[in-house]
């Protein structure tokens, strides 16, 4: 442990590996850590929260995390201490590699070093953090993001620490069953692919796949090649060729199953902590430029849910013994934010009346009554609704809907004709980004767009799409963070024993005791819907089950 109270002065307290001995030392400092009236400053303070909790210490009082402060100021840049010391203090820190060797399996452990070898590094750590706090605090003020930092990002830290410590239970038997089922299917698909190709080949080899598709079967006249002359068989390319030959869909299906097996089904059981019997994902607060959380070891934000195979994985996530799985997610939050930010009366009206927004959009575009909208019309309107938020082009929409460009153009024109304020909002966002170099979320989170005035049309187009989408996606991220903080605080205040265990995009998941069902549902839904007052009110859908799939 190392501390600094005044600049250029710091203390190092070695903590031995032996738990009992370590506890004696930690307990001396416990009153200071748990003092609610003193400010705690750290670089990646979530790590300290988790470490101290392992020794029965709860960090209390206001906190200031220099890593998060810099993330709020400059989300696109790096936030490590060495980098921050270099930028703000013009100071080069002692590198950890100098003490325990380069990263990798052979890297040593700090605990194995004598205190004399460590103290300078540890004291510098604390001193640099204190110096950075004094600078970054002024920067937060100057850039008008102090409120975002103090009211959203910092109160979220203990919530994430709590969720990481809790972890989530995994049904390993369910995964084994899925693994057997998927492996059998893969072998079957492989046989079918070989039959369709009229020969055996390695389906996992991009080179051989390319040769079969383009040399042997000649499914297109001019196939894309790499600089080395090898055929391109990426997922994107194969998706565009899906209709050319039935072998393509089979290869894609095989790849999808292989990826699910490798990334999740066979990998998740290996990540279970033997001491707790759970998976403890890390929630990363300072990674995405939009403000969204990400997660790693494992990445639970990327579990595919669009297809049935991906959904199988959710089946394996289960609540604690005797508990039920509760899942609540925001209904069409990004479209509601678009309605709110643009102030479009037609869109707001559809949400206020509780109409199906995709059907309402289809009714307007195709000029039919709401009840006469066909499934196909609704599906096209849905793609347009979400596509337009992301600044989709006529070409992009035509490709996604598999229609000609004329129909795609009519769809987009019809959309803007009926939602003129959405178009005005999009134009205004781009204009604003051009003038000030950044755009903002509802909570003043900034996204810098240095390429918005680029001479390169492709680069500029990407920045323009971000100018439209980042305030929407970023505001959705901010709103769910607010909801998480309030739910966590309510659980604490009201002595709720049920646990919030997962956050994935617009969704929160809980392990709930049967006697707390009603209470938890009431708290979660009311806090999610009240997280921010909008013209198109927030709505949360929910479900219960014995696992994540059932509840969702």
C-alpha positions as CSV (number, residue, x, y, z in Angstrom):
1,X,0.0,0.0,0.0
2,X,1.2,3.5,-0.7
3,X,-0.2,6.9,0.3
4,X,0.3,10.6,-0.4
5,X,-1.4,13.4,1.4
6,X,0.9,16.3,0.3
7,X,2.7,16.6,-3.1
8,X,6.3,15.4,-3.2
9,X,5.7,13.3,0.0
10,X,4.5,9.7,0.1
11,X,4.6,6.6,2.3
12,X,4.9,2.9,1.4
13,X,3.5,0.2,3.7
14,X,4.6,-3.4,2.6
15,X,1.7,-5.9,3.0
16,X,2.8,-9.6,3.3
17,X,1.3,-12.4,1.3
18,X,0.1,-14.2,4.5
19,X,-3.5,-13.2,4.9
20,X,-3.5,-13.1,8.7
21,X,-0.4,-10.9,8.8
22,X,-1.8,-8.7,6.0
23,X,-5.1,-8.3,7.8
24,X,-3.3,-6.9,10.9
25,X,-1.8,-4.1,8.7
26,X,-4.9,-3.4,6.7
27,X,-7.0,-3.1,9.9
28,X,-4.7,-0.4,11.2
29,X,-5.8,1.7,8.2
30,X,-9.4,0.6,8.2
31,X,-10.8,3.6,10.0
32,X,-9.1,5.9,7.5
33,X,-10.5,3.9,4.5
34,X,-14.0,3.8,6.0
35,X,-14.1,7.5,7.1
36,X,-17.1,8.9,5.1
37,X,-15.8,12.5,5.4
38,X,-12.4,12.2,3.7
39,X,-11.8,12.2,0.0
40,X,-10.1,9.1,-1.5
41,X,-8.0,9.6,-4.6
42,X,-6.8,6.8,-6.8
43,X,-5.8,5.7,-10.3
44,X,-8.2,2.9,-11.3
45,X,-9.8,3.0,-7.8
46,X,-12.2,0.1,-8.6
47,X,-9.2,-2.2,-8.3
48,X,-8.5,-0.8,-4.7
49,X,-12.2,-1.2,-3.8
50,X,-12.2,-4.9,-4.8
51,X,-8.8,-5.5,-3.1
52,X,-9.9,-3.9,0.1
53,X,-13.3,-5.7,0.1
54,X,-11.3,-9.0,0.0
55,X,-9.9,-7.9,3.4
56,X,-13.3,-6.8,4.8
57,X,-12.8,-3.1,4.2
58,X,-15.5,-0.9,2.5
59,X,-14.0,2.3,1.0
60,X,-16.4,5.1,2.0
61,X,-16.7,8.8,1.3
62,X,-16.2,10.8,-2.0
63,X,-13.8,9.4,-4.5
64,X,-11.7,10.8,-7.3
65,X,-10.3,8.5,-9.9
66,X,-7.7,10.1,-12.1
67,X,-8.1,7.5,-14.9
68,X,-11.8,8.1,-15.1
69,X,-11.3,11.9,-14.9
70,X,-9.1,11.7,-18.0
71,X,-11.5,9.4,-19.8
72,X,-14.3,11.9,-19.3
73,X,-12.0,14.7,-20.7
74,X,-10.4,12.7,-23.5
75,X,-12.3,9.5,-24.2
76,X,-10.4,8.6,-27.3
77,X,-6.9,8.7,-25.7
78,X,-5.0,6.4,-23.3
79,X,-5.6,6.8,-19.6
80,X,-2.6,4.9,-18.0
81,X,-0.7,6.7,-15.3
82,X,2.6,6.7,-17.2
83,X,0.9,8.4,-20.1
84,X,-0.9,11.0,-17.9
85,X,2.3,11.8,-16.0
86,X,4.1,12.4,-19.3
87,X,1.3,14.6,-20.7
88,X,0.3,16.6,-17.6
89,X,3.4,16.6,-15.4
90,X,6.1,16.2,-18.1
91,X,7.5,13.5,-15.8
92,X,8.7,10.0,-16.7
93,X,7.7,7.4,-14.2
94,X,9.5,4.3,-13.0
95,X,8.2,1.4,-15.2
96,X,6.9,-1.7,-13.4
97,X,8.9,-3.8,-16.0
98,X,12.1,-2.4,-14.5
99,X,11.2,-4.1,-11.2
100,X,9.5,-7.4,-12.2
101,X,10.6,-7.8,-15.8
102,X,8.6,-7.7,-19.1
103,X,5.0,-8.7,-19.4
104,X,4.4,-12.4,-20.0
105,X,4.5,-15.7,-18.2
106,X,8.0,-15.1,-16.8
107,X,7.0,-11.8,-15.2
108,X,7.8,-11.7,-11.5
109,X,5.6,-10.6,-8.6
110,X,5.9,-7.4,-6.6
111,X,5.4,-9.3,-3.3
112,X,8.6,-11.3,-3.9
113,X,10.7,-8.1,-3.9
114,X,12.2,-6.6,-0.8
115,X,10.5,-3.3,0.4
116,X,13.8,-1.4,-0.4
117,X,13.4,-2.4,-4.1
118,X,9.7,-1.3,-4.3
119,X,9.3,1.8,-2.1
120,X,10.4,4.4,-4.7
121,X,8.0,3.0,-7.3
122,X,5.1,2.7,-4.9
123,X,5.6,6.2,-3.4
124,X,5.9,7.7,-6.9
125,X,2.6,6.0,-7.8
126,X,0.7,7.8,-4.9
127,X,2.5,11.1,-5.4
128,X,1.8,11.2,-9.2
129,X,-1.9,10.3,-8.6
130,X,-2.3,13.2,-6.1
131,X,-0.6,15.7,-8.5
132,X,-2.7,14.5,-11.4
133,X,-5.9,15.0,-9.3
134,X,-5.1,18.7,-8.8
135,X,-4.6,19.3,-12.5
136,X,-7.5,17.1,-13.8
137,X,-10.0,18.6,-11.3
138,X,-9.5,22.0,-12.9
139,X,-9.7,20.5,-16.4
140,X,-13.1,18.9,-15.6
141,X,-14.3,22.3,-14.4
142,X,-13.0,24.1,-17.4
143,X,-14.5,21.6,-19.9
144,X,-17.9,21.6,-18.2
145,X,-17.8,17.8,-17.4
146,X,-17.4,18.0,-13.7
147,X,-21.1,17.1,-13.1
148,X,-20.9,14.1,-15.4
149,X,-17.8,12.9,-13.5
150,X,-19.1,13.5,-10.0
151,X,-22.7,12.4,-10.5
152,X,-22.5,9.5,-13.0
153,X,-19.0,8.1,-13.5
154,X,-17.7,8.2,-9.9
155,X,-20.8,6.9,-8.2
156,X,-20.8,4.0,-10.8
157,X,-17.4,2.7,-9.6
158,X,-18.6,1.0,-6.4
159,X,-21.6,-0.5,-8.3
160,X,-19.2,-2.1,-10.8
161,X,-16.8,-3.3,-8.1
162,X,-19.8,-4.9,-6.3
163,X,-21.0,-6.6,-9.5
164,X,-17.5,-7.9,-10.3
165,X,-17.0,-9.3,-6.8
166,X,-20.4,-11.0,-6.9
167,X,-19.8,-12.6,-10.3
168,X,-22.4,-14.7,-12.1
169,X,-23.1,-18.5,-11.9
170,X,-22.7,-20.7,-15.0
171,X,-24.5,-24.0,-15.6
172,X,-21.5,-26.0,-16.9
173,X,-23.7,-29.1,-17.6
174,X,-25.9,-27.0,-20.0
175,X,-22.7,-25.8,-21.8
176,X,-21.4,-29.3,-22.1
177,X,-24.7,-30.4,-23.7
178,X,-24.6,-27.4,-26.1
179,X,-21.0,-28.2,-27.0
180,X,-21.9,-31.8,-27.9
181,X,-24.9,-30.6,-29.9
182,X,-23.0,-27.9,-31.8
183,X,-20.0,-30.2,-32.5
184,X,-22.4,-32.9,-34.0
185,X,-24.0,-30.2,-36.2
186,X,-20.6,-28.9,-37.3
187,X,-19.5,-32.3,-38.4
188,X,-22.8,-32.7,-40.3
189,X,-22.5,-29.3,-42.0
190,X,-18.9,-30.2,-43.0
191,X,-20.1,-33.4,-44.7
192,X,-22.8,-31.4,-46.6
193,X,-20.3,-28.8,-47.7
194,X,-17.9,-31.5,-49.0
195,X,-20.9,-33.0,-51.0
196,X,-21.8,-29.6,-52.4
197,X,-18.2,-29.0,-53.4
198,X,-17.7,-32.4,-54.8
199,X,-14.5,-32.9,-52.8
200,X,-13.1,-32.9,-49.3
201,X,-11.2,-29.8,-48.2
202,X,-10.3,-28.0,-45.0
203,X,-13.4,-25.8,-44.2
204,X,-11.4,-23.8,-41.6
205,X,-8.8,-22.7,-44.2
206,X,-9.8,-19.4,-45.9
207,X,-7.4,-20.3,-48.7
208,X,-9.0,-23.6,-49.5
209,X,-12.6,-22.1,-49.1
210,X,-11.6,-19.4,-51.7
211,X,-10.3,-22.0,-54.1
212,X,-13.4,-24.1,-53.8
213,X,-15.9,-21.2,-54.2
214,X,-14.2,-19.3,-56.9
215,X,-11.9,-21.7,-58.9
216,X,-13.9,-24.9,-58.6
217,X,-17.6,-23.7,-58.3
218,X,-17.0,-20.3,-60.0
219,X,-19.9,-18.8,-58.0
220,X,-18.9,-15.3,-59.2
221,X,-16.9,-14.1,-62.3
222,X,-14.6,-11.7,-60.5
223,X,-13.7,-12.6,-57.0
224,X,-12.0,-10.2,-54.6
225,X,-8.3,-11.0,-53.9
226,X,-5.7,-9.9,-51.4
227,X,-2.4,-8.3,-52.3
228,X,-0.8,-11.8,-52.2
229,X,-3.3,-13.1,-54.7
230,X,-5.4,-15.1,-52.2
231,X,-9.2,-14.9,-52.5
232,X,-11.0,-12.9,-49.8
233,X,-13.4,-15.1,-47.9
234,X,-14.2,-12.8,-44.9
235,X,-17.7,-13.0,-43.3
236,X,-18.6,-9.7,-45.0
237,X,-17.7,-11.1,-48.5
238,X,-19.5,-14.4,-47.9
239,X,-22.6,-12.6,-46.6
240,X,-22.8,-10.7,-49.8
241,X,-22.6,-14.0,-51.8
242,X,-25.1,-15.9,-49.7
243,X,-27.7,-16.0,-52.5
244,X,-25.2,-17.3,-55.2
245,X,-24.9,-20.9,-54.0
246,X,-26.2,-22.9,-51.1
247,X,-22.7,-23.9,-50.0
248,X,-22.0,-20.2,-48.8
249,X,-24.8,-20.3,-46.2
250,X,-23.4,-23.7,-44.9
251,X,-19.9,-22.3,-44.6
252,X,-21.1,-19.3,-42.7
253,X,-23.2,-21.5,-40.4
254,X,-20.1,-23.7,-39.7
255,X,-18.0,-20.6,-38.9
256,X,-20.7,-19.2,-36.6
257,X,-20.8,-22.4,-34.6
258,X,-17.0,-22.7,-34.5
259,X,-16.8,-19.2,-33.1
260,X,-19.5,-19.7,-30.5
261,X,-17.7,-22.9,-29.3
262,X,-14.3,-21.3,-29.2
263,X,-15.2,-18.0,-27.7
264,X,-18.0,-18.9,-25.2
265,X,-19.3,-22.5,-24.9
266,X,-16.0,-24.3,-24.4
267,X,-14.2,-21.2,-23.0
268,X,-16.7,-20.0,-20.2
269,X,-16.2,-23.1,-17.9
270,X,-12.4,-22.4,-17.9
271,X,-13.0,-18.9,-16.6
272,X,-14.9,-20.0,-13.5
273,X,-13.1,-19.0,-10.3
274,X,-12.5,-22.2,-8.3
275,X,-12.8,-20.3,-5.0
276,X,-16.3,-18.8,-5.8
277,X,-17.6,-21.1,-8.5
278,X,-18.5,-18.1,-10.6
279,X,-17.3,-16.1,-13.5
280,X,-16.1,-12.6,-12.6
281,X,-16.1,-10.5,-15.7
282,X,-14.3,-7.1,-15.6
283,X,-16.5,-4.1,-16.4
284,X,-14.4,-1.5,-18.2
285,X,-15.4,2.1,-17.7
286,X,-12.7,3.8,-19.7
287,X,-12.6,2.0,-23.0
288,X,-15.4,3.0,-25.4
289,X,-15.4,6.5,-26.9
290,X,-19.3,6.7,-26.6
291,X,-19.5,6.2,-22.9
292,X,-20.8,2.6,-23.0
293,X,-19.4,0.1,-20.7
294,X,-17.4,-2.8,-22.1
295,X,-16.5,-6.1,-20.4
296,X,-13.5,-8.5,-20.6
297,X,-12.5,-12.0,-19.4
298,X,-15.1,-12.9,-20.7
299,X,-16.6,-10.2,-23.0
300,X,-20.2,-10.5,-22.1
301,X,-21.3,-7.5,-24.2
302,X,-20.6,-9.4,-27.4
303,X,-22.7,-12.6,-26.8
304,X,-24.7,-12.9,-30.0
305,X,-28.4,-12.8,-29.4
306,X,-29.8,-12.4,-32.9
307,X,-29.8,-16.0,-33.8
308,X,-31.0,-19.1,-32.0
309,X,-27.5,-20.5,-31.7
310,X,-26.3,-17.4,-29.8
311,X,-29.3,-17.6,-27.5
312,X,-28.2,-21.0,-26.4
313,X,-25.3,-19.4,-24.5
314,X,-27.7,-17.3,-22.4
315,X,-29.3,-20.5,-21.1
316,X,-26.1,-21.2,-19.2
317,X,-26.3,-18.0,-17.1
318,X,-28.2,-18.9,-13.9
319,X,-29.1,-17.2,-10.6
320,X,-27.9,-18.2,-7.1
321,X,-29.4,-21.3,-5.5
322,X,-33.1,-20.8,-4.6
323,X,-33.2,-17.5,-6.6
324,X,-34.9,-16.4,-9.9
325,X,-33.3,-14.7,-12.8
326,X,-34.7,-11.2,-13.5
327,X,-33.9,-9.3,-16.7
328,X,-35.0,-5.7,-17.4
329,X,-34.1,-3.8,-20.6
330,X,-34.9,-0.5,-22.1
331,X,-37.5,-0.6,-24.9
332,X,-36.1,1.2,-28.0
333,X,-34.2,3.6,-25.9
334,X,-32.1,5.0,-28.8
335,X,-35.2,5.8,-30.9
336,X,-36.8,7.5,-27.9
337,X,-33.7,9.6,-27.4
338,X,-33.8,10.5,-31.1
339,X,-37.4,11.6,-30.7
340,X,-36.5,13.6,-27.6
341,X,-33.4,15.3,-29.1
342,X,-35.0,16.1,-32.4
343,X,-38.3,17.1,-30.8
344,X,-40.2,15.5,-33.8
345,X,-43.9,15.7,-32.8
346,X,-44.9,12.7,-34.9
347,X,-42.3,10.4,-33.4
348,X,-42.9,11.7,-29.9
349,X,-46.7,11.2,-30.3
350,X,-46.2,7.6,-31.4
351,X,-44.2,6.9,-28.2
352,X,-46.5,8.8,-25.9
353,X,-49.5,6.8,-27.3
354,X,-47.5,3.6,-26.7
355,X,-47.7,2.7,-30.4
356,X,-45.4,0.2,-32.0
357,X,-42.9,2.7,-33.4
358,X,-41.9,0.5,-36.4
359,X,-45.5,-0.1,-37.4
360,X,-46.2,3.7,-36.9
361,X,-43.2,4.6,-39.1
362,X,-44.4,2.1,-41.8
363,X,-47.9,3.5,-41.7
364,X,-46.5,7.0,-42.4
365,X,-44.0,6.0,-45.1
366,X,-46.4,3.7,-46.9
367,X,-49.4,6.0,-46.3
368,X,-51.6,3.2,-44.9
369,X,-53.6,2.9,-41.6
370,X,-51.7,1.5,-38.6
371,X,-53.8,-1.6,-38.5
372,X,-53.1,-2.3,-42.2
373,X,-49.4,-2.4,-42.0
374,X,-47.9,-5.7,-43.3
375,X,-45.1,-7.6,-41.6
376,X,-42.8,-6.8,-44.5
377,X,-43.6,-3.1,-44.3
378,X,-42.9,-3.1,-40.6
379,X,-39.7,-5.0,-41.0
380,X,-38.5,-2.4,-43.7
381,X,-39.5,0.5,-41.5
382,X,-37.6,-1.1,-38.5
383,X,-34.4,-1.3,-40.6
384,X,-34.9,2.3,-41.7
385,X,-35.6,3.4,-38.1
386,X,-32.4,2.0,-36.7
387,X,-30.3,2.6,-39.9
388,X,-31.1,6.3,-40.0
389,X,-29.9,6.7,-36.4
390,X,-26.5,5.4,-37.6
391,X,-26.6,7.7,-40.7
392,X,-27.2,4.9,-43.2
393,X,-26.9,5.7,-46.9
394,X,-29.3,4.8,-49.7
395,X,-26.7,2.2,-50.9
396,X,-26.3,0.8,-47.3
397,X,-30.1,0.5,-46.8
398,X,-30.6,-1.1,-50.2
399,X,-27.9,-3.7,-49.3
400,X,-29.4,-4.4,-45.9
401,X,-32.9,-4.8,-47.1
402,X,-31.9,-6.6,-50.2
403,X,-33.9,-4.1,-52.4
404,X,-32.9,-1.9,-55.3
405,X,-31.6,1.6,-54.6
406,X,-34.7,3.3,-56.0
407,X,-36.9,1.6,-53.2
408,X,-34.3,2.4,-50.6
409,X,-34.2,6.1,-51.6
410,X,-38.0,6.2,-51.5
411,X,-37.9,4.7,-48.0
412,X,-35.4,7.3,-46.7
413,X,-37.2,10.2,-48.5
414,X,-40.5,8.9,-47.1
415,X,-39.0,8.7,-43.6
416,X,-37.7,12.3,-43.6
417,X,-40.9,13.6,-45.1
418,X,-42.8,12.2,-42.1
419,X,-40.2,13.0,-39.5
420,X,-38.8,16.3,-40.8
421,X,-37.4,17.3,-37.4
422,X,-35.2,14.2,-37.4
423,X,-33.6,15.3,-40.6
424,X,-33.2,18.8,-39.1
425,X,-31.6,17.3,-36.0
426,X,-29.1,15.3,-38.1
427,X,-28.1,18.3,-40.1
428,X,-27.8,20.4,-37.0
429,X,-25.6,17.7,-35.3
430,X,-23.2,17.7,-38.2
431,X,-23.1,21.5,-38.4
432,X,-22.5,21.7,-34.6
433,X,-19.7,19.2,-34.8
434,X,-18.1,21.1,-37.7
435,X,-18.1,24.3,-35.7
436,X,-16.9,23.1,-32.3
437,X,-15.1,19.9,-33.1
438,X,-17.2,17.8,-30.8
439,X,-20.8,16.8,-30.0
440,X,-22.4,16.1,-26.6
441,X,-24.8,13.7,-24.9
442,X,-27.8,14.8,-22.8
443,X,-25.4,14.8,-19.8
444,X,-22.7,16.8,-21.5
445,X,-20.4,13.9,-22.3
446,X,-18.2,15.0,-25.2
447,X,-17.1,13.0,-28.2
448,X,-14.4,14.8,-30.2
449,X,-14.5,14.4,-34.0
450,X,-11.3,15.7,-35.4
451,X,-12.1,14.4,-38.9
452,X,-15.4,16.2,-39.3
453,X,-13.9,18.7,-41.7
454,X,-11.6,16.3,-43.5
455,X,-11.1,16.7,-47.2
456,X,-11.3,12.9,-47.6
457,X,-15.0,12.1,-48.1
458,X,-14.8,8.6,-46.6
459,X,-13.1,9.8,-43.4
460,X,-15.5,12.8,-43.2
461,X,-18.5,10.6,-43.8
462,X,-17.5,8.4,-40.9
463,X,-17.2,11.4,-38.6
464,X,-20.6,12.8,-39.7
465,X,-22.3,9.5,-38.9
466,X,-20.7,9.7,-35.5
467,X,-21.9,13.2,-35.1
468,X,-25.5,11.9,-35.5
469,X,-25.1,8.7,-33.5
470,X,-22.7,9.5,-30.7
471,X,-25.2,11.8,-28.8
472,X,-27.8,9.1,-29.0
473,X,-25.7,6.1,-28.1
474,X,-23.8,8.1,-25.5
475,X,-27.0,9.4,-23.9
476,X,-28.4,5.8,-23.7
477,X,-25.1,4.7,-22.0
478,X,-25.4,7.6,-19.5
479,X,-29.1,6.8,-18.7
480,X,-28.4,3.2,-17.9
481,X,-25.5,4.2,-15.7
482,X,-27.8,6.5,-13.8
483,X,-30.3,3.7,-13.4
484,X,-27.6,1.3,-12.1
485,X,-26.4,3.8,-9.5
486,X,-30.0,4.5,-8.2
487,X,-30.9,0.8,-8.1
488,X,-27.7,-0.1,-6.2
489,X,-28.4,2.7,-3.7
490,X,-32.0,1.7,-3.3
491,X,-31.0,-1.9,-2.7
492,X,-28.6,-0.7,0.0
493,X,-31.0,1.7,1.7
494,X,-33.8,-0.9,1.8
495,X,-31.7,-3.8,2.8
496,X,-32.4,-5.8,-0.4
497,X,-30.4,-9.1,-0.5
498,X,-31.0,-9.8,-4.2
499,X,-28.1,-8.9,-6.5
500,X,-27.5,-7.0,-9.7
501,X,-25.2,-9.3,-11.6
502,X,-24.9,-8.2,-15.2
503,X,-25.1,-5.2,-17.4
504,X,-25.2,-5.7,-21.2
505,X,-25.9,-2.6,-23.3
506,X,-29.5,-1.6,-22.5
507,X,-30.2,-4.5,-20.2
508,X,-29.7,-5.2,-16.5
509,X,-29.8,-8.7,-14.9
510,X,-30.5,-9.8,-11.4
511,X,-30.4,-12.8,-9.1
512,X,-33.5,-12.4,-7.0
513,X,-34.7,-14.0,-3.8
514,X,-38.3,-15.2,-4.1
515,X,-39.5,-13.1,-1.1
516,X,-38.1,-10.0,-2.8
517,X,-39.6,-10.5,-6.2
518,X,-42.2,-7.7,-6.1
519,X,-40.0,-5.2,-4.4
520,X,-37.1,-5.8,-6.8
521,X,-39.3,-5.5,-9.9
522,X,-40.8,-2.3,-8.5
523,X,-37.4,-0.7,-7.7
524,X,-35.7,-1.7,-11.0
525,X,-38.5,-0.7,-13.4
526,X,-39.3,2.6,-11.6
527,X,-35.6,3.6,-11.4
528,X,-34.9,2.7,-15.0
529,X,-37.9,4.6,-16.3
530,X,-37.2,7.6,-14.0
531,X,-33.5,7.8,-14.9
532,X,-34.1,10.8,-17.2
533,X,-37.3,12.7,-18.0
534,X,-37.9,12.7,-21.8
535,X,-40.6,13.9,-24.2
536,X,-40.7,10.3,-25.4
537,X,-40.8,8.6,-22.0
538,X,-38.4,5.8,-21.1
539,X,-40.0,2.3,-20.9
540,X,-38.4,-0.8,-19.5
541,X,-39.6,-4.4,-20.4
542,X,-38.8,-7.3,-18.1
543,X,-39.0,-11.0,-17.7
544,X,-38.4,-13.8,-15.1
545,X,-37.0,-17.2,-15.5
546,X,-34.6,-19.9,-14.3
547,X,-31.8,-18.6,-16.5
548,X,-31.0,-15.6,-18.7
549,X,-32.6,-16.9,-21.8
550,X,-35.9,-17.6,-20.1
551,X,-35.9,-14.2,-18.4
552,X,-35.1,-12.3,-21.6
